[in-house]
């Protein structure tokens, strides 16, 4: 790999090239941020029409779990980073050992991929996480009855209901099963055993607020974070992000401090999203994502420097930008496909008629419930800002918000 700062021929210093494994909407927005910095982007797309292929400098079709495909991406790039966590960690370690700049590295990605490993690492470092226990894969680590017995033993200490989770592969509510008693736990365990899914059990947290903090960290050690955001989930999908939302100043400060600590513990490079629960007076870490994140889309207009720009800066070990909020209140609403399957691009005029609406569409084929874009609004009043964002999102066909009042 070449040094991205070296001179190249009569044209002088060449543009640094960032390789992105995956070509979804996160890669798309990273490519858009790269353009303004004069950076090249090379995306490794599973399909030639993935969201980022329209805006990337170069498109390679392949998978990051296939060695020849990932090597081609590395050969075309100064640094390799990620749109998602569906990667082969051993392959990344192999390439890093050969001198490929992989950021974040396989060690950090392992924590985002493996919920059990993440929980254990953070717990051992003194970071508050929900009480949990590994169950293994029913049928592999013992009979289903043995695994259910382990769940019952956990329930003796923590009470019903509980939550069973897939150790790997869960997202947007998939791989998460609330269970209220032994019979429900047994049903989930039997299905997991048949599917070869490894499980963990954890306490059912009575959540007052879900929040997320984004932290950017570069190899040289500089670290910045954005204001914590309140996230509102429905059916396992984030519907809206509010900054500061209902978060008080003291809670926000605690969350920011905790997220920075997690970034240091994980040794992350680039953006790390730290999702947290505020529950019964406890602040605890639920998940981490070692990449830009849905909870940070508000930063494109709502912050001095977006999560995407700072991710690029960080993986290239360039100075990070400031992260102050650009307005007292920011609301970002995800645009989901409506029941009629209409393309939100056909409804753009109605959304843009909403004052101050910043619309981002991802160029994805419309289907009901699919995440097709987001709308961000800045303002001085929390309720008015939120309502404007929802009006624009609904104009684009997204279903009504939780509660039906927006």
C-alpha positions as a Markdown table, in Angstrom:
| # | Residue | x | y | z |
|---|---|---|---|---|
| 1 | Unk | 0.0 | 0.0 | 0.0 |
| 2 | Unk | 1.2 | 3.4 | -0.9 |
| 3 | Unk | 1.6 | 6.3 | 1.5 |
| 4 | Unk | -1.5 | 8.5 | 0.7 |
| 5 | Unk | 0.6 | 11.7 | 1.3 |
| 6 | Unk | 3.4 | 10.8 | -1.2 |
| 7 | Unk | 3.8 | 12.7 | -4.4 |
| 8 | Unk | 2.8 | 11.0 | -7.7 |
| 9 | Unk | 4.3 | 12.3 | -10.9 |
| 10 | Unk | 3.8 | 15.8 | -12.4 |
| 11 | Unk | 0.4 | 16.1 | -10.8 |
| 12 | Unk | 1.9 | 16.4 | -7.4 |
| 13 | Unk | 0.4 | 14.7 | -4.3 |
| 14 | Unk | -2.2 | 12.1 | -5.3 |
| 15 | Unk | -5.6 | 11.8 | -3.7 |
| 16 | Unk | -5.8 | 9.4 | -0.8 |
| 17 | Unk | -8.0 | 6.4 | -1.6 |
| 18 | Unk | -10.3 | 4.9 | 1.0 |
| 19 | Unk | -11.6 | 1.4 | 0.4 |
| 20 | Unk | -15.0 | 0.6 | 1.9 |
| 21 | Unk | -16.1 | -3.0 | 2.4 |
| 22 | Unk | -19.8 | -2.8 | 1.6 |
| 23 | Unk | -21.7 | -0.4 | -0.5 |
| 24 | Unk | -24.9 | 0.4 | 1.4 |
| 25 | Unk | -26.2 | 3.8 | 2.5 |
| 26 | Unk | -23.4 | 4.3 | 5.1 |
| 27 | Unk | -20.9 | 3.9 | 2.3 |
| 28 | Unk | -22.9 | 6.2 | 0.1 |
| 29 | Unk | -22.8 | 9.0 | 2.6 |
| 30 | Unk | -19.1 | 8.4 | 3.3 |
| 31 | Unk | -18.4 | 8.7 | -0.4 |
| 32 | Unk | -20.3 | 12.0 | -0.5 |
| 33 | Unk | -18.2 | 13.3 | 2.4 |
| 34 | Unk | -15.0 | 12.1 | 0.7 |
| 35 | Unk | -15.8 | 14.1 | -2.4 |
| 36 | Unk | -15.7 | 17.4 | -0.6 |
| 37 | Unk | -12.3 | 16.5 | 0.8 |
| 38 | Unk | -10.9 | 15.5 | -2.6 |
| 39 | Unk | -10.6 | 11.8 | -1.5 |
| 40 | Unk | -11.1 | 8.8 | -3.7 |
| 41 | Unk | -13.4 | 6.0 | -2.6 |
| 42 | Unk | -13.4 | 2.4 | -3.8 |
| 43 | Unk | -16.4 | 0.4 | -2.7 |
| 44 | Unk | -16.7 | -3.4 | -2.6 |
| 45 | Unk | -20.3 | -3.9 | -3.5 |
| 46 | Unk | -22.2 | -7.2 | -3.2 |
| 47 | Unk | -24.4 | -6.0 | -6.1 |
| 48 | Unk | -23.7 | -3.6 | -8.9 |
| 49 | Unk | -26.7 | -1.4 | -8.0 |
| 50 | Unk | -26.0 | -1.1 | -4.2 |
| 51 | Unk | -26.6 | 2.3 | -2.8 |
| 52 | Unk | -23.1 | 3.6 | -2.8 |
| 53 | Unk | -22.3 | 2.5 | -6.4 |
| 54 | Unk | -23.9 | 5.7 | -7.8 |
| 55 | Unk | -21.4 | 8.0 | -6.0 |
| 56 | Unk | -18.2 | 6.1 | -5.4 |
| 57 | Unk | -15.1 | 6.9 | -7.4 |
| 58 | Unk | -14.6 | 3.2 | -8.2 |
| 59 | Unk | -16.8 | 0.1 | -7.8 |
| 60 | Unk | -15.6 | -3.4 | -7.3 |
| 61 | Unk | -18.3 | -6.2 | -7.2 |
| 62 | Unk | -17.5 | -8.8 | -4.7 |
| 63 | Unk | -17.7 | -9.8 | -1.0 |
| 64 | Unk | -15.4 | -9.0 | 1.9 |
| 65 | Unk | -15.6 | -12.6 | 3.0 |
| 66 | Unk | -13.9 | -13.7 | -0.2 |
| 67 | Unk | -10.1 | -13.3 | -0.1 |
| 68 | Unk | -9.5 | -12.4 | -3.7 |
| 69 | Unk | -12.2 | -9.7 | -3.5 |
| 70 | Unk | -10.9 | -8.2 | -0.3 |
| 71 | Unk | -7.4 | -8.3 | -1.6 |
| 72 | Unk | -8.4 | -6.4 | -4.7 |
| 73 | Unk | -10.1 | -3.7 | -2.6 |
| 74 | Unk | -6.9 | -3.5 | -0.5 |
| 75 | Unk | -4.7 | -3.2 | -3.6 |
| 76 | Unk | -6.8 | -0.3 | -4.8 |
| 77 | Unk | -6.9 | 1.6 | -1.5 |
| 78 | Unk | -4.6 | 3.2 | 1.1 |
| 79 | Unk | -6.8 | 2.1 | 3.9 |
| 80 | Unk | -9.7 | -0.4 | 4.2 |
| 81 | Unk | -12.8 | 0.5 | 6.3 |
| 82 | Unk | -16.3 | -0.9 | 6.6 |
| 83 | Unk | -20.0 | -0.2 | 5.8 |
| 84 | Unk | -21.1 | -3.3 | 7.8 |
| 85 | Unk | -19.7 | -6.0 | 10.1 |
| 86 | Unk | -20.4 | -9.0 | 7.9 |
| 87 | Unk | -16.7 | -9.7 | 7.5 |
| 88 | Unk | -14.1 | -12.5 | 7.9 |
| 89 | Unk | -12.0 | -11.5 | 10.9 |
| 90 | Unk | -9.3 | -14.0 | 10.3 |
| 91 | Unk | -8.9 | -12.7 | 6.7 |
| 92 | Unk | -8.7 | -9.1 | 8.0 |
| 93 | Unk | -6.0 | -10.2 | 10.5 |
| 94 | Unk | -4.1 | -11.9 | 7.6 |
| 95 | Unk | -4.1 | -8.8 | 5.5 |
| 96 | Unk | -3.2 | -6.5 | 8.5 |
| 97 | Unk | -0.2 | -8.8 | 9.1 |
| 98 | Unk | 0.9 | -8.2 | 5.6 |
| 99 | Unk | 0.8 | -4.4 | 6.1 |
| 100 | Unk | -2.6 | -3.5 | 4.9 |
| 101 | Unk | -4.1 | -0.6 | 6.9 |
| 102 | Unk | -7.4 | -2.1 | 8.2 |
| 103 | Unk | -9.3 | 0.5 | 10.3 |
| 104 | Unk | -11.0 | -0.4 | 12.6 |
| 105 | Unk | -8.9 | -3.5 | 13.1 |
| 106 | Unk | -10.2 | -7.1 | 13.5 |
| 107 | Unk | -10.0 | -6.8 | 17.3 |
| 108 | Unk | -12.4 | -3.9 | 17.5 |
| 109 | Unk | -14.7 | -5.5 | 14.8 |
| 110 | Unk | -14.8 | -8.7 | 16.9 |
| 111 | Unk | -16.5 | -6.8 | 19.7 |
| 112 | Unk | -19.1 | -5.4 | 17.3 |
| 113 | Unk | -19.7 | -8.8 | 15.7 |
| 114 | Unk | -19.8 | -10.9 | 18.9 |
| 115 | Unk | -22.2 | -9.8 | 21.6 |
| 116 | Unk | -20.9 | -12.2 | 24.1 |
| 117 | Unk | -17.3 | -11.1 | 23.6 |
| 118 | Unk | -18.4 | -7.4 | 23.8 |
| 119 | Unk | -20.3 | -7.9 | 27.0 |
| 120 | Unk | -17.5 | -9.8 | 28.6 |
| 121 | Unk | -14.8 | -7.3 | 27.6 |
| 122 | Unk | -16.7 | -4.3 | 28.8 |
| 123 | Unk | -17.9 | -6.0 | 32.0 |
| 124 | Unk | -14.3 | -7.0 | 32.9 |
| 125 | Unk | -13.2 | -3.4 | 32.3 |
| 126 | Unk | -15.8 | -2.2 | 34.8 |
| 127 | Unk | -18.2 | -0.8 | 32.2 |
| 128 | Unk | -21.9 | -1.3 | 33.1 |
| 129 | Unk | -23.7 | -3.7 | 30.9 |
| 130 | Unk | -26.9 | -5.7 | 31.4 |
| 131 | Unk | -26.5 | -8.9 | 33.4 |
| 132 | Unk | -26.0 | -11.8 | 31.0 |
| 133 | Unk | -24.7 | -15.4 | 30.6 |
| 134 | Unk | -23.5 | -17.4 | 27.6 |
| 135 | Unk | -25.7 | -20.3 | 26.6 |
| 136 | Unk | -23.8 | -21.6 | 23.6 |
| 137 | Unk | -25.5 | -23.4 | 20.7 |
| 138 | Unk | -28.3 | -25.7 | 21.8 |
| 139 | Unk | -27.6 | -29.1 | 20.7 |
| 140 | Unk | -23.8 | -28.4 | 20.4 |
| 141 | Unk | -22.9 | -27.4 | 23.9 |
| 142 | Unk | -25.5 | -29.7 | 25.4 |
| 143 | Unk | -29.1 | -30.8 | 24.9 |
| 144 | Unk | -31.8 | -28.2 | 24.6 |
| 145 | Unk | -33.0 | -29.2 | 28.0 |
| 146 | Unk | -29.6 | -28.3 | 29.5 |
| 147 | Unk | -29.7 | -24.9 | 27.8 |
| 148 | Unk | -33.2 | -24.2 | 29.0 |
| 149 | Unk | -32.1 | -25.3 | 32.5 |
| 150 | Unk | -29.4 | -22.6 | 32.3 |
| 151 | Unk | -32.0 | -20.0 | 31.4 |
| 152 | Unk | -34.1 | -21.0 | 34.3 |
| 153 | Unk | -31.1 | -20.8 | 36.6 |
| 154 | Unk | -30.5 | -17.3 | 35.3 |
| 155 | Unk | -34.1 | -16.4 | 35.9 |
| 156 | Unk | -33.8 | -17.5 | 39.5 |
| 157 | Unk | -31.3 | -14.7 | 40.0 |
| 158 | Unk | -32.8 | -12.0 | 37.7 |
| 159 | Unk | -36.5 | -12.9 | 37.3 |
| 160 | Unk | -38.7 | -13.3 | 34.3 |
| 161 | Unk | -39.1 | -11.9 | 31.7 |
| 162 | Unk | -35.7 | -12.3 | 30.1 |
| 163 | Unk | -34.1 | -11.7 | 26.7 |
| 164 | Unk | -32.5 | -14.3 | 24.5 |
| 165 | Unk | -30.1 | -13.0 | 21.8 |
| 166 | Unk | -28.1 | -14.4 | 19.0 |
| 167 | Unk | -24.5 | -13.9 | 19.8 |
| 168 | Unk | -23.7 | -13.1 | 16.1 |
| 169 | Unk | -25.7 | -11.7 | 13.2 |
| 170 | Unk | -28.6 | -9.9 | 14.9 |
| 171 | Unk | -29.6 | -6.4 | 13.7 |
| 172 | Unk | -32.7 | -4.1 | 13.5 |
| 173 | Unk | -34.5 | -6.3 | 16.1 |
| 174 | Unk | -33.6 | -9.6 | 14.4 |
| 175 | Unk | -31.9 | -12.2 | 16.6 |
| 176 | Unk | -33.6 | -10.8 | 19.8 |
| 177 | Unk | -36.3 | -12.8 | 21.5 |
| 178 | Unk | -38.0 | -11.6 | 24.7 |
| 179 | Unk | -39.3 | -14.6 | 26.7 |
| 180 | Unk | -41.7 | -14.6 | 29.6 |
| 181 | Unk | -41.4 | -18.1 | 30.9 |
| 182 | Unk | -39.8 | -21.5 | 30.5 |
| 183 | Unk | -42.0 | -22.6 | 27.7 |
| 184 | Unk | -41.2 | -19.5 | 25.6 |
| 185 | Unk | -37.5 | -20.0 | 26.3 |
| 186 | Unk | -37.6 | -23.6 | 25.3 |
| 187 | Unk | -39.3 | -22.8 | 22.0 |
| 188 | Unk | -36.6 | -20.2 | 21.1 |
| 189 | Unk | -33.8 | -22.6 | 22.2 |
| 190 | Unk | -35.1 | -25.4 | 20.0 |
| 191 | Unk | -35.4 | -23.1 | 17.0 |
| 192 | Unk | -31.9 | -21.8 | 17.7 |
| 193 | Unk | -30.5 | -25.3 | 17.9 |
| 194 | Unk | -32.0 | -26.3 | 14.6 |
| 195 | Unk | -30.6 | -23.1 | 13.0 |
| 196 | Unk | -27.2 | -23.5 | 14.5 |
| 197 | Unk | -27.5 | -20.2 | 16.4 |
| 198 | Unk | -25.4 | -19.5 | 19.5 |
| 199 | Unk | -27.3 | -17.7 | 22.3 |
| 200 | Unk | -26.8 | -15.6 | 25.3 |
| 201 | Unk | -29.4 | -14.7 | 27.9 |
| 202 | Unk | -29.7 | -11.3 | 29.6 |
| 203 | Unk | -31.9 | -9.5 | 32.0 |
| 204 | Unk | -34.9 | -7.7 | 30.6 |
| 205 | Unk | -34.0 | -4.0 | 31.2 |
| 206 | Unk | -36.9 | -1.7 | 32.0 |
| 207 | Unk | -35.7 | 1.1 | 29.6 |
| 208 | Unk | -36.6 | 4.7 | 30.3 |
| 209 | Unk | -34.6 | 6.1 | 27.4 |
| 210 | Unk | -32.4 | 4.7 | 24.6 |
| 211 | Unk | -29.5 | 6.8 | 23.6 |
| 212 | Unk | -26.4 | 6.7 | 21.5 |
| 213 | Unk | -23.1 | 8.5 | 21.5 |
| 214 | Unk | -20.7 | 8.6 | 18.5 |
| 215 | Unk | -17.0 | 8.8 | 19.2 |
| 216 | Unk | -14.3 | 9.3 | 16.5 |
| 217 | Unk | -10.7 | 8.2 | 17.3 |
| 218 | Unk | -7.6 | 8.3 | 15.1 |
| 219 | Unk | -4.5 | 6.1 | 15.4 |
| 220 | Unk | -2.5 | 9.1 | 16.6 |
| 221 | Unk | -4.7 | 9.2 | 19.7 |
| 222 | Unk | -6.9 | 12.2 | 19.1 |
| 223 | Unk | -10.6 | 11.5 | 20.1 |
| 224 | Unk | -13.8 | 13.6 | 19.7 |
| 225 | Unk | -17.4 | 12.8 | 20.4 |
| 226 | Unk | -20.8 | 14.3 | 19.5 |
| 227 | Unk | -23.6 | 15.2 | 21.7 |
| 228 | Unk | -25.6 | 12.1 | 22.9 |
| 229 | Unk | -28.8 | 11.5 | 21.0 |
| 230 | Unk | -32.1 | 10.1 | 22.1 |
| 231 | Unk | -33.1 | 7.2 | 19.8 |
| 232 | Unk | -36.7 | 6.0 | 19.4 |
| 233 | Unk | -37.1 | 2.4 | 18.3 |
| 234 | Unk | -40.2 | 0.6 | 16.9 |
| 235 | Unk | -40.1 | -3.1 | 16.0 |
| 236 | Unk | -36.3 | -3.1 | 16.4 |
| 237 | Unk | -35.9 | -0.3 | 13.9 |
| 238 | Unk | -34.8 | 3.2 | 14.8 |
| 239 | Unk | -37.6 | 5.6 | 13.7 |
| 240 | Unk | -36.2 | 8.9 | 14.9 |
| 241 | Unk | -33.1 | 10.5 | 16.5 |
| 242 | Unk | -33.5 | 13.6 | 18.7 |
| 243 | Unk | -30.7 | 15.8 | 20.0 |
| 244 | Unk | -30.7 | 16.5 | 22.8 |
| 245 | Unk | -34.2 | 15.0 | 23.1 |
| 246 | Unk | -35.2 | 14.2 | 26.7 |
| 247 | Unk | -31.6 | 13.9 | 27.9 |
| 248 | Unk | -30.6 | 16.2 | 30.7 |
| 249 | Unk | -27.2 | 17.8 | 30.9 |
| 250 | Unk | -25.9 | 15.6 | 33.6 |
| 251 | Unk | -27.0 | 12.4 | 31.9 |
| 252 | Unk | -25.6 | 13.6 | 28.6 |
| 253 | Unk | -22.3 | 14.3 | 30.2 |
| 254 | Unk | -22.2 | 10.8 | 31.8 |
| 255 | Unk | -23.1 | 9.2 | 28.6 |
| 256 | Unk | -20.4 | 11.0 | 26.7 |
| 257 | Unk | -17.7 | 10.1 | 29.3 |
| 258 | Unk | -18.8 | 6.5 | 29.2 |
| 259 | Unk | -18.7 | 6.3 | 25.4 |
| 260 | Unk | -15.2 | 7.7 | 25.2 |
| 261 | Unk | -14.1 | 5.2 | 27.8 |
| 262 | Unk | -15.6 | 2.4 | 25.6 |
| 263 | Unk | -13.7 | 3.7 | 22.6 |
| 264 | Unk | -10.4 | 3.6 | 24.5 |
| 265 | Unk | -11.1 | 0.1 | 25.8 |
| 266 | Unk | -12.0 | -1.2 | 22.4 |
| 267 | Unk | -9.0 | 0.5 | 20.7 |
| 268 | Unk | -11.3 | 1.7 | 18.0 |
| 269 | Unk | -10.2 | 3.7 | 14.9 |
| 270 | Unk | -12.8 | 5.7 | 13.0 |
| 271 | Unk | -16.3 | 6.2 | 14.3 |
| 272 | Unk | -17.6 | 4.0 | 17.1 |
| 273 | Unk | -21.3 | 4.1 | 17.9 |
| 274 | Unk | -22.1 | 3.3 | 21.5 |
| 275 | Unk | -25.7 | 2.5 | 22.2 |
| 276 | Unk | -26.8 | 2.8 | 25.8 |
| 277 | Unk | -29.8 | 2.3 | 28.0 |
| 278 | Unk | -30.9 | 4.6 | 30.7 |
| 279 | Unk | -33.0 | 2.4 | 33.0 |
| 280 | Unk | -34.1 | 2.9 | 36.6 |
| 281 | Unk | -31.3 | 5.3 | 37.3 |
| 282 | Unk | -28.6 | 3.1 | 35.6 |
| 283 | Unk | -26.7 | 3.9 | 32.5 |
| 284 | Unk | -25.4 | 0.8 | 30.7 |
| 285 | Unk | -24.0 | -0.1 | 27.3 |
| 286 | Unk | -26.2 | -2.2 | 25.1 |
| 287 | Unk | -24.3 | -2.4 | 21.7 |
| 288 | Unk | -21.4 | -1.0 | 19.9 |
| 289 | Unk | -21.0 | -0.5 | 16.1 |
| 290 | Unk | -17.5 | 0.0 | 14.7 |
| 291 | Unk | -18.6 | 2.3 | 11.8 |
| 292 | Unk | -20.8 | 5.3 | 11.1 |
| 293 | Unk | -24.2 | 4.6 | 12.4 |
| 294 | Unk | -27.9 | 5.5 | 11.9 |
| 295 | Unk | -28.0 | 7.4 | 15.2 |
| 296 | Unk | -25.4 | 9.8 | 13.7 |
| 297 | Unk | -27.0 | 10.9 | 10.5 |
| 298 | Unk | -28.1 | 14.1 | 12.2 |
| 299 | Unk | -24.5 | 15.2 | 12.2 |
| 300 | Unk | -24.5 | 15.9 | 8.5 |
| 301 | Unk | -26.4 | 19.2 | 8.9 |
| 302 | Unk | -26.5 | 19.2 | 12.7 |
| 303 | Unk | -22.9 | 19.3 | 13.6 |
| 304 | Unk | -19.8 | 21.3 | 12.6 |
| 305 | Unk | -18.3 | 18.0 | 11.2 |
| 306 | Unk | -20.3 | 15.0 | 10.2 |
| 307 | Unk | -19.7 | 11.5 | 11.4 |
| 308 | Unk | -18.8 | 10.5 | 7.9 |
| 309 | Unk | -16.2 | 13.2 | 7.4 |
| 310 | Unk | -14.6 | 12.5 | 10.8 |
| 311 | Unk | -14.6 | 8.7 | 10.1 |
| 312 | Unk | -12.7 | 9.4 | 6.9 |
| 313 | Unk | -10.3 | 11.7 | 8.7 |
| 314 | Unk | -9.8 | 9.2 | 11.5 |
| 315 | Unk | -9.0 | 6.1 | 9.3 |
| 316 | Unk | -6.5 | 8.2 | 7.4 |
| 317 | Unk | -5.1 | 9.6 | 10.6 |
| 318 | Unk | -5.9 | 13.2 | 9.7 |
| 319 | Unk | -6.8 | 15.9 | 12.3 |
| 320 | Unk | -10.4 | 15.4 | 13.4 |
| 321 | Unk | -13.0 | 18.2 | 13.0 |
| 322 | Unk | -15.0 | 19.9 | 15.7 |
| 323 | Unk | -18.3 | 18.4 | 16.7 |
| 324 | Unk | -20.4 | 21.2 | 18.2 |
| 325 | Unk | -24.2 | 21.1 | 17.5 |
| 326 | Unk | -25.3 | 23.6 | 14.9 |
| 327 | Unk | -28.7 | 24.4 | 16.5 |
| 328 | Unk | -30.4 | 24.0 | 19.9 |
| 329 | Unk | -32.5 | 21.1 | 18.6 |
| 330 | Unk | -32.0 | 18.6 | 15.8 |
| 331 | Unk | -34.5 | 15.9 | 14.7 |
| 332 | Unk | -33.7 | 13.2 | 12.2 |
| 333 | Unk | -36.4 | 10.8 | 11.0 |
| 334 | Unk | -35.8 | 7.6 | 9.0 |
| 335 | Unk | -37.8 | 7.3 | 5.8 |
| 336 | Unk | -39.2 | 3.8 | 5.6 |
| 337 | Unk | -41.1 | 2.4 | 2.6 |
| 338 | Unk | -44.8 | 2.7 | 2.8 |
| 339 | Unk | -47.4 | 0.0 | 2.3 |
| 340 | Unk | -48.0 | 1.3 | -1.3 |
| 341 | Unk | -44.4 | 0.7 | -2.3 |
| 342 | Unk | -44.0 | 4.2 | -3.8 |
| 343 | Unk | -40.5 | 5.5 | -4.5 |
| 344 | Unk | -39.9 | 8.5 | -2.1 |
| 345 | Unk | -38.0 | 10.2 | -5.0 |
| 346 | Unk | -41.4 | 10.7 | -6.7 |
| 347 | Unk | -42.6 | 12.6 | -3.6 |
| 348 | Unk | -39.6 | 14.8 | -3.2 |
| 349 | Unk | -41.3 | 18.1 | -3.9 |
| 350 | Unk | -43.8 | 17.7 | -1.1 |
| 351 | Unk | -41.1 | 16.9 | 1.4 |
| 352 | Unk | -38.9 | 19.8 | 0.3 |
| 353 | Unk | -41.8 | 22.2 | 0.8 |
| 354 | Unk | -41.4 | 21.7 | 4.6 |
| 355 | Unk | -39.3 | 24.5 | 5.8 |
| 356 | Unk | -35.8 | 23.6 | 6.7 |
| 357 | Unk | -36.1 | 19.9 | 5.7 |
| 358 | Unk | -32.8 | 18.3 | 4.6 |
| 359 | Unk | -33.7 | 15.2 | 2.6 |
| 360 | Unk | -31.3 | 12.3 | 2.1 |
| 361 | Unk | -32.5 | 9.4 | -0.2 |
| 362 | Unk | -30.3 | 6.4 | -0.6 |
| 363 | Unk | -31.2 | 5.3 | -4.1 |
| 364 | Unk | -32.6 | 2.0 | -2.9 |
| 365 | Unk | -35.6 | 0.1 | -4.5 |
| 366 | Unk | -38.7 | 0.9 | -2.5 |
| 367 | Unk | -40.5 | -1.8 | -0.5 |
| 368 | Unk | -42.7 | -1.7 | 2.6 |
| 369 | Unk | -40.6 | -1.2 | 5.8 |
| 370 | Unk | -37.3 | -0.8 | 4.0 |
| 371 | Unk | -35.0 | 2.1 | 5.2 |
| 372 | Unk | -34.9 | 4.3 | 2.1 |
| 373 | Unk | -33.5 | 7.6 | 3.5 |
| 374 | Unk | -33.8 | 10.1 | 6.3 |
| 375 | Unk | -34.8 | 13.7 | 6.9 |
| 376 | Unk | -33.1 | 16.1 | 9.3 |
| 377 | Unk | -34.5 | 19.4 | 10.6 |
| 378 | Unk | -32.7 | 22.0 | 12.8 |
| 379 | Unk | -34.6 | 24.4 | 15.0 |
| 380 | Unk | -34.9 | 26.3 | 18.3 |
| 381 | Unk | -38.0 | 24.6 | 19.7 |
| 382 | Unk | -37.9 | 20.8 | 20.3 |
| 383 | Unk | -41.5 | 20.0 | 19.5 |
| 384 | Unk | -41.7 | 22.2 | 16.4 |
| 385 | Unk | -38.4 | 20.8 | 15.1 |
| 386 | Unk | -39.5 | 17.2 | 15.6 |
| 387 | Unk | -42.9 | 17.8 | 14.0 |
| 388 | Unk | -41.4 | 19.4 | 10.9 |
| 389 | Unk | -39.1 | 16.5 | 10.4 |
| 390 | Unk | -42.0 | 14.1 | 10.7 |
| 391 | Unk | -44.1 | 16.0 | 8.3 |
| 392 | Unk | -41.3 | 15.9 | 5.7 |
| 393 | Unk | -40.8 | 12.2 | 6.3 |
| 394 | Unk | -44.5 | 11.4 | 6.0 |
| 395 | Unk | -44.6 | 13.4 | 2.8 |
| 396 | Unk | -42.0 | 10.9 | 1.5 |
| 397 | Unk | -44.4 | 8.0 | 2.3 |
| 398 | Unk | -42.9 | 6.9 | 5.6 |
| 399 | Unk | -45.5 | 5.3 | 8.0 |
| 400 | Unk | -46.8 | 7.3 | 10.9 |
| 401 | Unk | -44.6 | 7.6 | 14.0 |
| 402 | Unk | -45.1 | 5.6 | 17.2 |
| 403 | Unk | -48.2 | 6.9 | 18.9 |
| 404 | Unk | -49.7 | 8.1 | 15.7 |
| 405 | Unk | -49.4 | 11.8 | 16.7 |
| 406 | Unk | -47.0 | 13.0 | 14.0 |
